Amino acid sequence: MRASRLVNLLLLLQTRGRMTAAQLAVELEVSERTIYRDIDALSAAGIPLFAERGPHGGVQLIDGYRTRLTGMTGEEAEALFLSGVPGPAAELGLGTVMAAARLKVLAALPPELRSRASRLVERFHLDVAGWFHVGDSAPFLSELAAAVWHNRVVEVDYQRGEAVVQRRLHPLGVVLKGGIWYVVAQVDDQLRTYRASRVSDVRPTADTFPRPAGFDLAAFWAEATSAYERGVPRVTVTLRIDPERMGLLADLAGIQAVRRAEQLTPPAADPDGWQHLRLQMDWPSEAAGRLLALGDSAEVLEPAEVRAQVLGLASRVVAAHAQRSDRPVAAPPGVAALPAGSPAPVRPG
């Protein structure tokens, strides 16, 4: 532990120049007395350190003393710092490890590459979760990641539907996809994918396992996701839509579906100036509900069964609201409640 702290102290001084004992103590989460002992140990080991007392004093390395990473280009340094995603690293239990590694690399870079890497961190941030999504909570992710790292067999409790099943896994890798963590594992000589948030318990065993020869996590994931996407049921829908509601359609049907949609009739040919599109929607059983969310800004033309499902669903929504028309309408704060049968208040737009 102390050896690691001594290295980090040295690298902090290489990176930031002069620092006070108080600043170093905060960075390394130790007492100032420990910092002074560490400085003495480094000096005894031949590291050219000197300290100055007073309000503007501190500890620093003699100018010109530093270690370097040789052979690293500017582009490689930038890519290295762009690749660090702090949130996922912390979830994997690697937050402090990543911070220490970035510090070591930054300290060892020549000044010109160090400034380029620092500018990149200041100007770019990677947020892996989608809008309005915080990702799943995966409380046992760090344990699963440790099992992956050490080739450790684990027994897990896994939520499958309404039941909890037990599995004995050989974890081979973890994948972050759209803010959701997955575990790729070998079970009975088969490769399986598990959603980490559905793991309700992890019990590490004393057993280890050999990784399959030639296993490539990235290649496996690419093939698995392609196979999954090919197997998703789809329905082809033809509709006319107000061009100004194309953004909402992308939210409901997926941006890729809208991008691949076939435009059948230009808006000029429609009496309302609407677009006629043919697109594929995933999960046919959910298509009517998603299309109904477009309200009166779209009309389903084909297929007849989807059009009928939209009409039926809309009729049930109207009926459900009509049955409750005898109830008082809840009013916004500061507005008197409306009597039964009164129209709902309209907020100024």
N, C-alpha and C positions, 0 to 999 in steps of 0.2 A: 504494500500500500504506500509506504513512504517513498519507495523508488519511483513509483508512478507520479507521486506528488512533486518530487524533485524535478522530474522531466517536465511536468506541466509548469512549474515555477520558471524553469529556464526558458521554456517556449513563450510564456507570457512576457518575459523581459525582452526576448528577441522580437516579439510581435509589436509590443506597445512602447518599448523604450523604458524610460525611467518610471518606476512605480513605488509608492510608499509601502511600508510593511502593512499598514491598515488596508490598503487596496488589495494587496496580495492575499491577506487573510480572508477578506470577503470573497474573493474569486475562488480560493481553494477551500473555503469553509473550515478554516482552522483558526487557532489563536495567533496573535502577533508574536507571542513567545515562540511558538512552533515555527513561524516564518523565520525568525532570527536564527534558530537552530539549523533550519534548512539552508539558510544562506551561508552559515559557517561550514556546513557539510560540503556545499558546492565549492566554496573557496578552497577547502582542504583538498578537494579532488582536482584542483588546478583550473577551475573555471574562472576566467578573469572578471570578477565582480568588484565593484566598489560602491560604497555608500556615503551619502552626504547627509549631515544633520541639518536641522532648521526647517522653517516653514516651507521652503522650496526644495527640500532635500528628497532623498529617496534612494532606491537601489537601482543600479543599471549595469549593463555589460559594457566592457570596453569597446569602443567603436571598431567595427570591422569583424568582431567575433560573431560567427553564426554558422549553423550547418545549412546545407542546401540540398534540395532535391534536384538531381541532375537529369537532363533529358526531357523535362516537362515543358511543353509548349504553352503559349498563352491560351490557346483554344482548349487544351486539355485541362488547364487550371480552372477556366471558366466552367467547363462542363462538370468538373468535379464538384464545384460549389453549387451549381444549379441542381445537381442530382440529389442533394440532401433535402428531404421532406421532414421537418421537425416533428409534426404531429404524429404521422405513422411510425416514425422511429421511436417516439416515446411510448406508443401503444405496444410496440414490440419489446419494450424494456431496454431499448438501445439508445435512449436519449442522451445520457451522459457519455456513452461511448462515442456517439457521433460528434458531440460537442468537442470532446477531447481530440478526436481525429482531425476535425476541421482546424482546430487550434494548431495542431502539430504541422499540418500541411501549410497553413497560412504563415507560420513562423519560419518554415524552411524555404519558402519561395523567395526568389530574388525580389528586390523592391518593385520592379516594374510589373512583374506578374502578380505580386501581392496586391498592388493597387487595382489591377484589373479584376481580380477575384472579389475584392471588397466592393468595388463599384457594382458588380453583378448582384451581390447579395442585397445591396441597398436599393436596387432598381427592379428586381424580379422576386416574386413570391409565388410558390406553388400551393394551390388549395385544391386538394383532390376530391373533395365532396361537391356534389351538384348543388344548385340553388335550392334553398328550402329543405335541404337534406343534411342531417348531421351524421349519417351513417349509423350502422348498428352498434350497439354496445356489446363488446366481446370481452367479458371479464377474465377469460382464461387465455387470452391471446399470447401474453408473454410466456406462459408455461408451454403453450404449443410451439412457440418460436424457439424456446430453449430445447425442446425435444427434437425439433428439426435440426438445430445446430449440432447437437450432440449425438444424433442418430439413436435417440432413446425411444423405446417402445412405450406407448402410453395407453391406458384404458380410459375411455371417455363415456360420459352419459350424453346422449344426443337426442334432441327433440325432433321427432319425425312425425309431423301431423299432430295428433292428439296424444300420441304415445311417446315415452322415453325409452330409447333402446341403448344397449351397451355395445361398444365396439372396441376392439383391440387394434390400434393403428400403428403403422410405421410412417410417421410424418415425414414427407419429402420436401415440402416447401409451403410458403404462405404467399398469397397473392392479394393485392388490394385492387378492387375493381369498383369504380364509381362510389368510393367511400365505404364499401363493404369488404370485409376480410373473408377470404376463403382459405381452407387448408387442403392441400393435395396430399393424399396418403395412400399407401399400399395396404390393402386388406385382402387376405387370402389370395395373394398373387395377382390381384386386380387393382388398377389405379382408380381411385374415387376422389370426388371433390365434396368437401363439407363446408357449410356456412359456419364461420367461427362463432357467430352470435347465438347459434342454436346448441352450442356445447355448454352444458350446465355443470359439468364437473370434469376435472382432469386428474388422473392418478398415475404419476410416473412410476415405471417399474425399474427393476435393476437390469433388465435386458436391453441389449443394443441390437442393431440390425445393419446389414450391409446395404448400401444404396445400390439400386439396380444399375448395372453397367450401361453407360451411355445415356442415362436419363437426363433430359434437358427440360427444365421447368418451363422456360419461355415457349419452347416448341410445343410441349404438351398443352399448355394453356391456350395457345393460339388454335390448335386443332380442336380442343374441347369446346371452346367458345364458338368456333365455326360450325361444329356439329350441332351444338345446341340451337344456334340461330337457324340452321337448316331445318331442324325438327320442329320449330315453333309453328303451330297451326295459324293460317292466315286466311283472310277473306278479301276479295277484290271488290272495292266499292266505287261506284260512280256517283258524283254529287256535283251540285252547283253551289258556289259559295261566294259571298261578298269578298272581294280581294283584300279589303282591309282587315278581314278576320283570318288571314292565312297564318299569322303568328299564333293565334289560339289553336288553329288546326294542327300546327307543328307541335304544340304542347300536348295535345290530346292524342295524336296519332304517331308522333315521333318525327323528329327533324329529318331523319334519313328517308322515312316513307314519303314525306312531302317533297324532298329533293328528287326522289326517283319517280314522282307522280307524272303521269302522262296528261298533258293538257290537250283536251279534245276540242274545245271551242274557245276562241278568243273572247274577251269580255265584250267587244264591240258587237258580237253576234247575239248576245243575250239581251232581252228587253230591259233587264235591270242592271246591265253592265257587269254581271257576275261571271266568274270563271267556271268552266266545266272541267273536272278532273277525274282521272281514274287512278286510284292508288290502292296499295295493299296495306291492310291493317292486321296487326298481330292479335291473337286470341279473339276469334269471331264472337264468342259469347259475351265479350265486353264491348264490342264495337258500337252497338246501339246506344248504350249509356254514354259513351264518350262523344258520339256524334250529337246526341241530344243536348250536350253541354254547349253546342254552338248556337242554341236557341233558334231564332228566326233568321239567322244570318246564313243558313245553309239548308239545302234540301237534298235528301238522298234520292237518287234516281234509280239505281240498281245496286245490288240485286233486290228482287221483290221481297224476299224474306227479311232482309235487314231494314228495308223501308217499313215493312209491317211491324217489326220489332220496335222501331223508333216511334211509330204512331201508337202502338199499344202502350209503351212506356210513358209517352207524353199524356195519353188519356188517363192512365193510372195516377200520374202526378196531379193532374187537374182534379180528378175525383177525390184524391186524398185531401187536397186543399179545400175543395168545396164542402166536404163533410165537416170541416172544422171552421166553416165560415160563421157559425153561431157563437164562436168563442171570442172574447175581447182580444183586440190586436195589441200586442206589446208595443209600447211607445219608447222611443229613444229617451235618454236622460234629459230631464228638463221639459218634456212634452207630456201633456195630459194623456192618459190612456184613452183609446178610442172605443166607443160602444160596439157591440157585436154587429156585424154586417157592414161596418164602415170600411172604406178602402184604406189600405195601408198607407202611412205617411210617405211622402216622396221627399227624399233628401235633395237639397240643391246640388246640382252638379257643377 
